[in-house]
Structures are given as C-alpha cells and as structure tokens.
Amino acid sequence: MLRFVATFLACLTLAFPATAQQADAPIQQLLQSQRDIIVESSRRTIGPAIDALANSGLPEAQVVMDKWQTRQMWVNTETGLFVYAEEVDRDTLRIFDFADGTEIGEVPDDGFDQLKPNSGIRGLIGTALVQFQLSDPDPDTRRRALDAIERGAEESHLAALRASLENETDTQILARKQRLERLLTIAYGETDAERIEAIQSFDGDLGVDVRAALNPLLSVRVEAANVLPTDPDIGQMLDPGSEQLSRDDAYALLVSADLAKPRISVEDQRNALIENIADGQVAGIQVATLNSQDARDMAYAALAEQGVVTAVATEAEVDQRLANHVFYERYVGAPPEVVFAAQAALNAIENKVAINQMFDLSLDALSLASIYFLAAIGLAITFGVMGVINMAHGEFIMMGAYTGYVVQLFIPDYTLSILVAIPLAFAITFGAGVAMERLVIRWLYHRPLETLLATFGISIALQQIAKNIFGTQARPLTAPGWLDGSLVINDIVSISYIRIAIFVLALLFLALFLFVMNRTRLGLEVRAVTQNPRMAASMGINPDKINMLTFGFGSGIAGIAGVAIGLYAKVTSEMGSDYIVQSFMTVVVGGVGNIWGTLLGATMVGFLQKGIEWFNPSNTLAAQTYMILFIILFIQFRPKGIIALKGRAAEA
C-alpha cells in the first residue's frame, strides 16, 4: 500500500511540478493514504483517518485537523492533493500548503472540492484535537481543551493529560489537569490499584465531578438465582415487593432467566377462555362453574395440557417461584475492590455533604433573618417603644423600594444611585411617618384597636396610590455590578453577594440603633419617655415631640430597609404586605421594644422558616402555616417574648 502511494505521488509530482513540495511532505503522504476515507466523510468510517492524524506525531497534523474541522480544507480534483484555502471571492481561492503553511497562490475554485464535515465528524475531530491543545503555548487554548474534556471525557484523553503535565507552567491549569487526570484514572485506569489510589485521593471532596465519576462504578444489575452466589461482586439482597424491586419486576426477571413460566393477564386469560368455549364448556369444564379465579386457572391449565394455549403460571405458582428464589444486585460498573473503594469514598463524601448542607441552610436562615430584622427594626421602634400597632409599616418599606427605583431612573450608575437612594428613602419615609403621627396617630394613643384600623386603612390607601403611580407590574431595582454573583465556598455552600450586603447592612443598622439609643440625647429622651413619660415630662422633656421623632425615625429606617429588600425581592405595591406579618412576629417573639430581642426574634423566625421549608420544600404555604402555629405556641409559654421590656410598653 505504501509503495503504491509513493508511486502515485511520484507520478503527481512529475505531472504537476508546482505541487512537488506538497506531494513529498510526510503530512501529504499521510493524507493520501487516508484519502478515500477523508473524501467520503462518513461518521461511521472516518475514525481510522482521524486516529492516523492524531497519532502520527507530525506537527502539521494539528493544522490539518483544525482546518478540516472549520471547513477550510480543500482537495484538488485533478491531483488529489489536500490544501487549506481562503475564499478571495465567489470563484477564487487562495490556497496554502499544509507542510509549511506557505501560500501556493490564487486559483479558480472549480478545480477544488471543499470538505464539509458534519457535526458528528467535527465532534470527533475536536476530541482528537484536545491532545494538541493541552500543550498549546496559549493558556486560553489549554483551558478550552480542559473544558472540552470536562464536557465529554474519553479514554484517549487520559494519556494526553498525563503527557502534558510535565511541561505545564501555569499553576492553576496544572491543578485542573491533575484533578482531571485523577478523575479519568478512576474511569479508565489500567490497573485496579491506580484506580483505587485515585478514588482515595478524593476522600471528602465535595466536587460534583467527583460524585459523577464515582457513581457509575456502583452500577448494578439485578439478578435472580436458586441460591445466593458467593462471588465477591454481589451486593445487597432484594425482597420482591419492596421499594427496590416490585413483585412484577421480580417475576419478570425469573421469566427472562428461564427460571419460571410466563404470566398472563386476567383479561388475556379471559379472552383465551372465551375463544375456546365449545358446547358451554372450556376443556371439559362447564362455563357456569368458572366463577372464581382458581376455576379459571384450572380451565386455562387444561387448555395448556391440550396444547391449545401456551402454559402460564398461576398466582399460586408465582408466589411459590418468588419464595423459592433469591434476588440480589451484582456490581457491573467496576471490579469489587474498586467498587468498595468508591462506596467508602462516597460514604465519606455524603457525610461531609450533610454537614455542608446544614451549613448552607444556616447561611440561608441567617440571610433571611437579616431581611426580617431590616423589615422589623423600624416596627420595633414604633410598636415596641411607642406601643403603636402600625399596619402601614410594610408600606413604608414599599415607599423606600420605589424611591430606589425612581432614583435609578435619573442616575444610571447603580452604585451611585443606591448611595443616593438610601438617605433619600430615609428622608421621604421619615417625613411620611412624621405626617402620619401628627395627623392620625397622636389622636389615638392608648387606643390600640382604633390605631390598628386607622393604620390598616392608611396601608390600603398607600398601596392604591402606588398602583396609580407605578402600575401593577413589578419594577426593577437593580443592584450594582459588584453585587452580582455569589460567594462560592464549595459545590454545596454558596451565598449571593446581595444577601451578604443585606446582612452587613442589618449589622450596621443594629450598630446605628444602639448608638442613637445609648449615645445621643434623642436616645436618652426616648428611653426616658418609654420608661416613665410623666417623670420625663417633669424633667423638661416633651413626650409629644419625642413620640413624633421616634415614629419618624422608625418609619425612616423602614424606608432604608425597603431599598435593601428591593435589591433582593420584587418591587410592587403589595411588597410591604409580604413582610408585615413576619415583622410583627419578629418583634413579638423577640420581646416588644427591645432591639436585642428583635435581633433574636428575627434569627428565630428565619431559622424556623428555613427549617420547616427544608422538611417540606414543595409547599411554602404549609411552611408559613406551621411557622405561625409554632410561634402561637411559643407565645403561650413566653407571652412577653425572648427578652421582655420594662416600662410603658410592658405595662400596656
């Protein structure tokens, strides 16, 4: 064959001197030896040609496969030589030599046929190209090669990966290569020992790719036998009728293994009996007596003895066969030693996964608690300190969120817009709170039912005003780009940067509240009015003014909370109602009027809700119901909350 190819190329060289350099090149000789397969371009037969190029060791092979994959490879219809080309215009090609990449010249395209590999062939070429890309000088090319291996690893990639490790200079790429090499060793290692060593190197690793590599090793095939085999690859025994193996599947397994007669459905049996009725009898048995399943089984068995129908098993025989055989799993994914190593590694991983899932759930609960704390901190002031049941508190949160949305309409820089929106939301909701206190609340002190009804009416009115201004559709409050994405700790634990920002903001609010209440004159006067308003008034403090400022301060904090919550949740006219119930629960559970109680209450409500959702993830409404019931029971045993308040609110 090689002698024929050499003779053929020599003839081409004499006939076409301009292509002599191409014909003599080793890469061209290799292409000519695979010419028929390459030109035919069939996915079923192309494999040997691609393998020949990939394993040739010729530096030009990578260029050939790259140009072939991108449909830039052409073949001269007269000489049969391969080139790669650029289309100059509709009728002209600029062709290049595969051997050294030199330009041959511009020629009419009617003398060349373009090779157009389909997607399947391009995929095969791409797989073969990986071994060249793994050692490419360009780091991005090496990374793309590793991405390709991760998407679809093959046995041939293992040797290519190992060969590329020694010369890898980039530490991050080297780490990826080493990890992939160990993962491929698990699947394609030559010996059980090296596969087991690779498995043990991933002990406790939480990567999804590790579990994806280990799980196939535990593949099993369900088998049946008269007695349980003693082979080392036998797994657990199965009971027919259990969750792992149904009764019907167990018997079907016996039938497929020629260990039992086939079954017949009740309907098919009935039809067979009807078809064989003669003179009011079936196989000599009166039709009138076939009023039970046992009788019908007997008639059908009689037909089977006569050779009229195929013999089948009765239900009694099915039970007997199932009882007389054992059913078990046989490991088919790997040899027993490898399977046991994989099982041990997966058990260790599952234990670590459970711990990390609990950690991830705790992060979610803390994040939810920080949101509830932001929503409830203003209510802790107005309800806890002043004793005012403000059902419109959620609408102050909504006003703050819409303030952030409007600011972003005028300030496209999301970071700057949020920095502007936070103080502006405080100012707007502070003013709204002061107006509400002066116009409504001040006339209803010590009348909680009327305060509740009045603020509920204000809540409905504010919602309708928001609908009239902004419509009923959700409006976007976009977070800055640096809050996009998540902090990924591992493949199980992660938390979004927005939630982290809300958590930090909640801590800042806690610090701000403690500073105002403990280090400022306003805080001193608020605490004095809270504990004994008459004595505070006798000391020159104006309780009426303090109530106004306190209500405004609580409303302003709700506005800032609205900006923060709007970055995470949808901004609609009803968004406040989504948080008002949890806010009241947070304040009541924590202890009315105590900031530390509010913090503990938010934490308790957040963890409780996430815990219930974890047990019942498909029904959030049920989770909310269970949470409310639990809190009702909690209040029965501790009516003043976790930390009880002393002073006016406690007496009320």
Secondary structure, 3 states (H helix, E strand, C coil): CHHHHHHHHHHHHHHCHHHHHHHHCHHHHHHHHCHHHHHHCCCCCCHHHHHHHHCCCCCHHHHHHHHHHCCCEEEECCCCCEEEEEECCCCEEEEECCCCCCEEEEEEHHHEEECCCCHHHHHHHHHHHHHHHCCCCCHHHHHHHHHHHHHCCCHHHHHHHHHHHCCCCCHHHHHHHHHHHHHHHHHHCCCHHHHHHHHHCCCCCCCHHHHHHHHHHHCEEEEEECCCCCCCCEEEEECCCCCCCCHHHHHHHHHHCCCCCCCCCHHHHHHHHHHCCECCEECCEEHHHCCCHHHHHHHHHHHHHCCCCCCCCCHHHHHHHHHCCEEEEEECCCCHHHHHHHHHHHHHHHHHHHHHHHHHHHHHHHHHHHHHHHHHHHHHHHHHHCCCCCCCHHHHHHHHHHHHHHHHHHCCCHHHHHHHHHHHHHHHHHHHHHHHHHHCHHHCCCCHHHHHHHHHHHHHHHHHHHHHHHCCCCECCCCCHHHCCEEECCCCCEEEHHHHHHHHHHHHHHHHHHHHHHHCHHHHHHHHHHHCHHHHHHCCCCHHHHHHHHHHHHHHHHHHHHHHHHCCCCECCCCCHHHHHHHHHHHHHHCCCCHHHHHHHHHHHHHHHHHHHHHCCCCHHHHHHHHHHHHHHHHHHCCCCCCCCCCHHHHC
